[in-house]
């Protein structure tokens, strides 16, 4: 486990000075963990009965997001890192899920978050989804600055492939 952490670029100093984008990861993990909070305000407290078909759709989106994450995770293989700075010497992956968008793991996290939001009918979770959009958009931009400097063919890939969600300005900056 310690060798994975070192390979990914984790260090005690990095947690303090954000040298490899550790603060982006912390923000992402806090927002993901906050999805375990109960709905607020609960639709029933507002006098609403949240429709079962929206609950079902939401949990379906959550499962779809997990499947998308698994697909991206396996395709990335040894190039996988939770930090936005790429692993030195890692291959650029542009096939499979990465042919659909440049950051399919981030896309999967957003689909899961959207699923929880729809399933619970929660304004809190809608806020968490919007915050995740901001954090993952910022994290992806940092990641791309590094990828441009280490992969000569990244600029062409970036020009032809959506970032996270096609045609949404903060989540697609082709």
C-alpha positions as a Python dict, from the first residue, in 0.01 Angstrom:
ca = {
    (1, 'X'): (0, 0, 0),
    (2, 'X'): (279, 242, 89),
    (3, 'X'): (443, 181, -251),
    (4, 'X'): (115, 274, -428),
    (5, 'X'): (95, 598, -230),
    (6, 'X'): (454, 688, -317),
    (7, 'X'): (404, 588, -682),
    (8, 'X'): (100, 817, -700),
    (9, 'X'): (307, 1105, -559),
    (10, 'X'): (169, 1124, -204),
    (11, 'X'): (396, 1276, 60),
    (12, 'X'): (349, 1450, 393),
    (13, 'X'): (480, 1773, 242),
    (14, 'X'): (229, 1745, -42),
    (15, 'X'): (-62, 1747, 202),
    (16, 'X'): (75, 2076, 336),
    (17, 'X'): (170, 2254, 12),
    (18, 'X'): (-58, 2088, -248),
    (19, 'X'): (239, 2003, -470),
    (20, 'X'): (56, 1728, -663),
    (21, 'X'): (-300, 1858, -622),
    (22, 'X'): (-372, 1689, -290),
    (23, 'X'): (-617, 1962, -187),
    (24, 'X'): (-832, 1890, -494),
    (25, 'X'): (-848, 1526, -385),
    (26, 'X'): (-942, 1621, -28),
    (27, 'X'): (-1223, 1848, -150),
    (28, 'X'): (-1349, 1574, -383),
    (29, 'X'): (-1349, 1308, -109),
    (30, 'X'): (-1524, 1536, 143),
    (31, 'X'): (-1800, 1614, -109),
    (32, 'X'): (-1841, 1248, -203),
    (33, 'X'): (-1859, 1144, 164),
    (34, 'X'): (-2118, 1416, 233),
    (35, 'X'): (-2356, 1231, 0),
    (36, 'X'): (-2412, 988, 289),
    (37, 'X'): (-2598, 1265, 474),
    (38, 'X'): (-2977, 1238, 483),
    (39, 'X'): (-3193, 1446, 252),
    (40, 'X'): (-3230, 1806, 363),
    (41, 'X'): (-3485, 1931, 364),
    (42, 'X'): (-3664, 1599, 333),
    (43, 'X'): (-3942, 1627, 73),
    (44, 'X'): (-4196, 1519, 341),
    (45, 'X'): (-4097, 1820, 555),
    (46, 'X'): (-4199, 2038, 262),
    (47, 'X'): (-4531, 1859, 232),
    (48, 'X'): (-4417, 1666, -76),
    (49, 'X'): (-4434, 1298, -153),
    (50, 'X'): (-4125, 1222, -356),
    (51, 'X'): (-4242, 1006, -650),
    (52, 'X'): (-4125, 646, -646),
    (53, 'X'): (-4034, 663, -1015),
    (54, 'X'): (-3789, 950, -943),
    (55, 'X'): (-3643, 748, -657),
    (56, 'X'): (-3602, 451, -890),
    (57, 'X'): (-3453, 669, -1166),
    (58, 'X'): (-3209, 819, -916),
    (59, 'X'): (-3085, 485, -789),
    (60, 'X'): (-3060, 366, -1150),
    (61, 'X'): (-2839, 666, -1229),
    (62, 'X'): (-2628, 587, -924),
    (63, 'X'): (-2574, 229, -1044),
    (64, 'X'): (-2497, 357, -1396),
    (65, 'X'): (-2237, 590, -1244),
    (66, 'X'): (-2075, 298, -1060),
    (67, 'X'): (-2062, 99, -1385),
    (68, 'X'): (-1907, 395, -1570),
    (69, 'X'): (-1649, 432, -1292),
    (70, 'X'): (-1557, 64, -1309),
    (71, 'X'): (-1518, 83, -1687),
    (72, 'X'): (-1290, 389, -1664),
    (73, 'X'): (-1096, 245, -1370),
    (74, 'X'): (-1009, -76, -1555),
    (75, 'X'): (-923, 103, -1880),
    (76, 'X'): (-682, 339, -1704),
    (77, 'X'): (-490, 49, -1548),
    (78, 'X'): (-143, 141, -1422),
    (79, 'X'): (-193, 506, -1522),
    (80, 'X'): (-454, 544, -1245),
    (81, 'X'): (-385, 806, -979),
    (82, 'X'): (-627, 981, -743),
    (83, 'X'): (-418, 1297, -770),
    (84, 'X'): (-454, 1534, -1066),
    (85, 'X'): (-83, 1519, -1148),
    (86, 'X'): (-15, 1220, -1376),
    (87, 'X'): (220, 944, -1272),
    (88, 'X'): (563, 1001, -1431),
    (89, 'X'): (601, 779, -1735),
    (90, 'X'): (236, 672, -1738),
    (91, 'X'): (81, 604, -2076),
    (92, 'X'): (-187, 836, -2215),
    (93, 'X'): (-513, 639, -2235),
    (94, 'X'): (-756, 757, -2504),
    (95, 'X'): (-957, 442, -2581),
    (96, 'X'): (-1260, 279, -2423),
    (97, 'X'): (-1428, 514, -2177),
    (98, 'X'): (-1156, 770, -2256),
    (99, 'X'): (-1275, 790, -2618),
    (100, 'X'): (-1613, 918, -2488),
    (101, 'X'): (-1466, 1190, -2264),
    (102, 'X'): (-1126, 1288, -2126),
    (103, 'X'): (-1226, 1243, -1761),
    (104, 'X'): (-1474, 953, -1742),
    (105, 'X'): (-1401, 890, -1373),
    (106, 'X'): (-1514, 1244, -1294),
    (107, 'X'): (-1814, 1199, -1520),
    (108, 'X'): (-1902, 880, -1328),
    (109, 'X'): (-1879, 1062, -993),
    (110, 'X'): (-2115, 1330, -1123),
    (111, 'X'): (-2363, 1070, -1252),
    (112, 'X'): (-2359, 902, -908),
    (113, 'X'): (-2413, 1239, -740),
    (114, 'X'): (-2698, 1323, -976),
    (115, 'X'): (-2850, 984, -899),
    (116, 'X'): (-2843, 1043, -523),
    (117, 'X'): (-2989, 1392, -573),
    (118, 'X'): (-3278, 1263, -785),
    (119, 'X'): (-3339, 962, -560),
    (120, 'X'): (-3360, 1171, -242),
    (121, 'X'): (-3513, 1491, -378),
    (122, 'X'): (-3273, 1685, -160),
    (123, 'X'): (-3159, 2046, -196),
    (124, 'X'): (-2851, 1961, 12),
    (125, 'X'): (-2752, 1694, -238),
    (126, 'X'): (-2819, 1930, -528),
    (127, 'X'): (-2572, 2170, -366),
    (128, 'X'): (-2320, 1886, -328),
    (129, 'X'): (-2362, 1800, -698),
    (130, 'X'): (-2296, 2162, -798),
    (131, 'X'): (-1994, 2178, -566),
    (132, 'X'): (-1860, 1855, -720),
    (133, 'X'): (-1898, 2011, -1066),
    (134, 'X'): (-1680, 2301, -954),
    (135, 'X'): (-1418, 2085, -779),
    (136, 'X'): (-1392, 1823, -1053),
    (137, 'X'): (-1380, 2091, -1323),
    (138, 'X'): (-1093, 2261, -1142),
    (139, 'X'): (-914, 1934, -1073),
    (140, 'X'): (-946, 1830, -1439),
    (141, 'X'): (-804, 2163, -1557),
    (142, 'X'): (-499, 2117, -1336),
    (143, 'X'): (-460, 1760, -1460),
    (144, 'X'): (-478, 1876, -1821),
    (145, 'X'): (-205, 2138, -1775),
    (146, 'X'): (24, 1856, -1663),
    (147, 'X'): (-88, 1617, -1939),
    (148, 'X'): (-17, 1882, -2204),
    (149, 'X'): (339, 1914, -2074),
    (150, 'X'): (414, 1538, -2073),
    (151, 'X'): (216, 1402, -2371),
    (152, 'X'): (274, 1566, -2709),
    (153, 'X'): (-47, 1416, -2853),
    (154, 'X'): (-270, 1538, -2567),
    (155, 'X'): (-357, 1868, -2740),
    (156, 'X'): (-514, 1688, -3040),
    (157, 'X'): (-704, 1450, -2808),
    (158, 'X'): (-826, 1745, -2602),
    (159, 'X'): (-949, 1930, -2911),
    (160, 'X'): (-1157, 1636, -3032),
    (161, 'X'): (-1294, 1485, -2709),
    (162, 'X'): (-1532, 1629, -2448),
    (163, 'X'): (-1378, 1700, -2108),
    (164, 'X'): (-1636, 1568, -1859),
    (165, 'X'): (-1989, 1643, -1987),
    (166, 'X'): (-2019, 1747, -2353),
    (167, 'X'): (-2143, 2101, -2426),
    (168, 'X'): (-2159, 2219, -2061),
    (169, 'X'): (-1921, 2518, -2039),
    (170, 'X'): (-1762, 2445, -1700),
    (171, 'X'): (-1743, 2073, -1776),
    (172, 'X'): (-1632, 2087, -2142),
    (173, 'X'): (-1368, 2336, -2251),
    (174, 'X'): (-1261, 2210, -2594),
}
